[in-house]
Each structure stands twice: as C-alpha cells, then as structure tokens.
Amino acid sequence: MATNLSIDSELLERAVKVSGEKTKTAAVTAALREFLVRREQAGILDLFGTLEWDETYDYQQERSRGLRSPGTARYGR
C-alpha cells in the first residue's frame, strides 16, 4: 500500500543506520513491527495480579505421578 508520510529526515536516516536495513521503507517497516510487538507485550503486564492462584496446588506432587511427557522418554522415572 502506497502511503505518503512526512517523517523527520534525520530521524529516518538514524533509523536506517541503526536498523541495518538497506532502504527507508524496510527501516520503517521494521520499526513499526518492533513498536507493535513492544506494545502488545506491554499489554501482558496488565494481566499481572489479575489471576487467581490456588494456594493449595502442589506442582511437585503433580510431577511425581509418573506421567510421561510426549517426546521425553525418561520423564517420570
């Protein structure tokens, strides 16, 4: 999709240099992807403290049941 944007030329040149991309378009695309990933990850932080934990759950007891994990031959021995 063709889009016309007015971007600070010094900022754009720095982005190209820092990103290691060969073109301005590639640098802007990489920057947008990184921006989105960081923002989406930040949304995960909002979940901290919102989950209810079962204080009586004993993960060690669950591990000692001898259940085998797929692809792990010695699990549970």
Residue frames as a rotation matrix with the C-alpha (Angstrom) as fourth column:
MET 1
0.592 0.806 0.000 0.00
0.806 -0.592 0.000 0.00
0.000 0.000 -1.000 0.00
ALA 2
-0.387 -0.701 0.600 1.49
0.676 -0.658 -0.333 3.33
0.627 0.277 0.728 -1.01
THR 3
0.664 0.529 -0.528 1.36
0.747 -0.473 0.467 5.97
-0.003 -0.705 -0.709 1.70
ASN 4
0.022 -0.630 0.776 2.76
0.309 -0.734 -0.605 9.47
0.951 0.253 0.179 1.79
LEU 5
0.703 0.120 -0.701 4.17
0.710 -0.074 0.700 10.46
0.032 -0.990 -0.137 5.15
SER 6
0.493 -0.581 0.647 6.09
-0.277 -0.810 -0.516 13.45
0.824 0.075 -0.561 6.36
ILE 7
0.837 -0.297 -0.460 8.85
0.544 0.555 0.629 11.98
0.069 -0.777 0.626 8.53
ASP 8
0.753 -0.640 -0.155 11.73
-0.480 -0.694 0.536 13.86
-0.451 -0.329 -0.830 10.10
SER 9
0.768 -0.447 -0.459 14.61
-0.324 0.347 -0.880 13.16
0.553 0.824 0.122 7.69
GLU 10
-0.259 -0.901 0.347 17.27
-0.819 0.014 -0.574 12.97
0.513 -0.433 -0.742 10.42
LEU 11
-0.031 0.356 0.934 15.15
-0.806 0.544 -0.234 10.55
-0.591 -0.760 0.270 12.41
LEU 12
0.908 0.415 -0.060 14.56
-0.351 0.673 -0.651 8.41
-0.230 0.612 0.757 9.34
GLU 13
0.404 -0.842 -0.358 18.26
-0.498 0.126 -0.858 8.32
0.767 0.525 -0.368 8.46
ARG 14
-0.409 -0.502 0.762 19.12
-0.911 0.174 -0.374 7.31
0.055 -0.847 -0.529 12.04
ALA 15
0.394 0.656 0.644 16.51
-0.634 0.701 -0.326 4.54
-0.665 -0.280 0.693 11.86
VAL 16
0.894 -0.126 -0.429 18.03
-0.315 0.503 -0.805 3.21
0.317 0.855 0.411 8.63
LYS 17
-0.017 -0.999 0.032 21.52
-0.651 -0.013 -0.759 3.31
0.759 -0.034 -0.651 10.12
VAL 18
-0.391 -0.106 0.914 20.59
-0.896 0.269 -0.352 1.73
-0.209 -0.957 -0.200 13.47
SER 19
0.559 0.726 0.401 18.34
-0.598 0.687 -0.413 -0.94
-0.575 -0.009 0.818 11.98
GLY 20
-0.495 -0.796 0.347 20.87
-0.223 0.503 0.835 -2.06
-0.840 0.336 -0.427 9.41
GLU 21
0.403 0.714 0.573 18.15
0.504 0.349 -0.790 -2.10
-0.764 0.607 -0.219 6.79
LYS 22
-0.554 -0.672 0.490 19.07
0.750 -0.147 0.645 -1.14
-0.362 0.725 0.586 3.23
THR 23
-0.514 0.447 0.732 16.06
0.443 -0.593 0.673 1.03
0.735 0.670 0.107 2.45
LYS 24
-0.844 0.290 0.451 13.96
-0.505 -0.716 -0.483 3.61
0.183 -0.635 0.750 4.23
THR 25
0.137 0.958 -0.253 10.86
-0.776 0.263 0.573 1.50
0.616 0.118 0.779 3.62
ALA 26
0.150 -0.151 -0.977 12.45
0.288 0.952 -0.103 -1.54
0.946 -0.266 0.186 5.23
ALA 27
-0.855 -0.510 -0.091 13.60
0.259 -0.269 -0.928 0.54
0.449 -0.817 0.362 8.22
VAL 28
-0.554 0.731 0.398 10.13
-0.807 -0.589 -0.044 1.99
0.202 -0.346 0.916 8.75
THR 29
0.338 0.681 -0.649 8.53
-0.479 0.718 0.504 -1.45
0.810 0.141 0.569 8.40
ALA 30
-0.233 -0.516 -0.824 10.96
0.501 0.663 -0.556 -2.92
0.833 -0.543 0.104 10.94
ALA 31
-0.957 -0.125 0.261 10.32
-0.121 -0.647 -0.753 -0.02
0.262 -0.753 0.604 13.32
LEU 32
-0.150 0.979 0.135 6.55
-0.900 -0.192 0.391 -0.47
0.409 -0.063 0.911 13.05
ARG 33
0.314 0.224 -0.923 6.85
-0.015 0.973 0.230 -4.21
0.949 -0.058 0.309 13.71
GLU 34
-0.606 -0.625 -0.492 9.02
0.507 0.173 -0.844 -3.61
0.613 -0.761 0.212 16.77
PHE 35
-0.793 0.387 0.471 6.63
-0.550 -0.788 -0.279 -0.93
0.263 -0.480 0.837 18.02
LEU 36
0.199 0.951 -0.237 3.67
-0.739 0.304 0.601 -3.30
0.644 0.056 0.763 17.73
VAL 37
0.096 -0.238 -0.966 5.48
0.346 0.918 -0.192 -6.19
0.933 -0.316 0.170 19.43
ARG 38
-0.865 -0.493 -0.091 6.51
0.272 -0.308 -0.912 -3.97
0.421 -0.814 0.401 22.34
ARG 39
-0.562 0.729 0.392 3.01
-0.791 -0.612 0.003 -2.55
0.242 -0.308 0.920 22.77
GLU 40
0.367 0.701 -0.611 1.43
-0.451 0.709 0.542 -5.99
0.813 0.077 0.577 22.62
GLN 41
-0.230 -0.535 -0.813 3.92
0.531 0.632 -0.565 -7.28
0.816 -0.561 0.139 25.19
ALA 42
-0.926 -0.091 0.367 3.16
-0.205 -0.694 -0.690 -4.33
0.318 -0.714 0.624 27.44
GLY 43
-0.022 0.998 0.062 -0.48
-0.800 -0.054 0.597 -5.42
0.599 -0.036 0.800 27.41
ILE 44
0.159 -0.003 -0.987 0.57
0.274 0.961 0.041 -8.68
0.949 -0.277 0.153 29.03
LEU 45
-0.837 -0.542 -0.074 1.86
0.247 -0.254 -0.935 -6.72
0.488 -0.801 0.346 32.02
ASP 46
-0.439 0.760 0.479 -1.69
-0.790 -0.581 0.197 -5.57
0.428 -0.292 0.855 32.67
LEU 47
0.378 0.608 -0.698 -2.60
-0.250 0.793 0.555 -9.18
0.892 -0.035 0.452 33.45
PHE 48
-0.568 -0.658 -0.494 -0.20
0.321 0.376 -0.869 -9.44
0.758 -0.652 -0.003 36.38
GLY 49
-0.980 0.181 0.078 -2.11
-0.131 -0.300 -0.945 -9.53
-0.148 -0.937 0.318 39.62
THR 50
-0.281 0.939 -0.197 -5.42
-0.960 -0.270 0.080 -10.31
0.022 0.212 0.977 37.93
LEU 51
-0.094 0.205 -0.974 -5.22
-0.322 0.920 0.225 -14.10
0.942 0.335 -0.020 38.01
GLU 52
0.549 0.323 0.771 -6.46
-0.834 0.149 0.532 -16.12
0.057 -0.935 0.351 40.96
TRP 53
-0.388 -0.775 -0.500 -3.98
-0.605 0.623 -0.496 -18.66
0.695 0.110 -0.710 42.29
ASP 54
0.790 0.537 -0.296 -4.86
-0.177 0.662 0.728 -21.87
0.587 -0.523 0.618 44.10
GLU 55
0.158 -0.771 0.617 -2.53
-0.947 -0.296 -0.127 -21.73
0.281 -0.564 -0.776 47.10
THR 56
0.377 0.047 0.925 -3.14
-0.584 0.787 0.198 -25.44
-0.719 -0.615 0.324 47.80
TYR 57
0.959 -0.030 -0.280 -1.90
-0.230 0.492 -0.840 -26.61
0.163 0.870 0.465 44.37
ASP 58
0.370 -0.858 0.356 1.26
-0.350 0.226 0.909 -28.71
-0.861 -0.461 -0.217 44.69
TYR 59
0.629 -0.145 -0.764 3.13
-0.772 -0.002 -0.635 -28.84
0.091 0.989 -0.113 41.41
GLN 60
-0.492 -0.867 0.081 5.71
-0.869 0.484 -0.100 -31.24
0.047 -0.120 -0.992 42.86
GLN 61
-0.307 0.474 0.825 3.01
-0.250 0.797 -0.550 -33.78
-0.918 -0.375 -0.126 43.62
GLU 62
0.746 0.610 -0.268 1.71
-0.382 0.062 -0.922 -33.48
-0.545 0.790 0.279 40.05
ARG 63
0.229 -0.756 -0.613 5.21
-0.936 0.003 -0.353 -34.11
0.268 0.655 -0.707 38.69
SER 64
-0.664 -0.577 0.475 5.70
-0.716 0.674 -0.182 -37.21
-0.216 -0.461 -0.861 40.82
ARG 65
0.336 0.889 0.311 2.68
-0.679 0.457 -0.574 -39.01
-0.653 -0.018 0.757 39.40
GLY 66
-0.378 -0.575 0.726 4.90
0.094 0.756 0.648 -40.74
-0.921 0.313 -0.232 36.83
LEU 67
0.748 0.658 0.086 3.17
0.191 -0.090 -0.977 -39.26
-0.636 0.747 -0.194 33.81
ARG 68
-0.261 -0.846 0.465 5.21
0.765 0.112 0.634 -39.25
-0.588 0.521 0.619 30.65
SER 69
0.221 0.215 -0.951 5.57
-0.317 -0.907 -0.279 -36.13
-0.922 0.363 -0.132 28.61
PRO 70
0.922 0.130 0.365 5.41
0.281 0.423 -0.862 -36.68
-0.266 0.897 0.353 24.84
GLY 71
0.692 -0.705 0.156 8.92
-0.023 -0.238 -0.971 -36.88
0.722 0.668 -0.181 23.42
THR 72
-0.023 -0.702 0.712 10.58
-0.926 -0.253 -0.279 -37.32
0.376 -0.666 -0.644 26.84
ALA 73
0.116 0.057 -0.992 11.50
-0.152 0.988 0.039 -40.95
0.982 0.146 0.123 27.37
ARG 74
-0.574 -0.472 -0.670 12.77
0.520 0.422 -0.743 -40.61
0.633 -0.774 0.003 30.95
TYR 75
-0.525 0.424 0.738 10.10
-0.601 -0.798 0.031 -38.27
0.602 -0.427 0.674 32.33
GLY 76
0.475 0.816 0.330 8.54
-0.783 0.220 0.582 -39.67
0.402 -0.535 0.743 35.47
ARG 77
0.448 -0.366 -0.816 11.23
0.271 0.925 -0.266 -42.23
0.852 -0.102 0.514 36.29
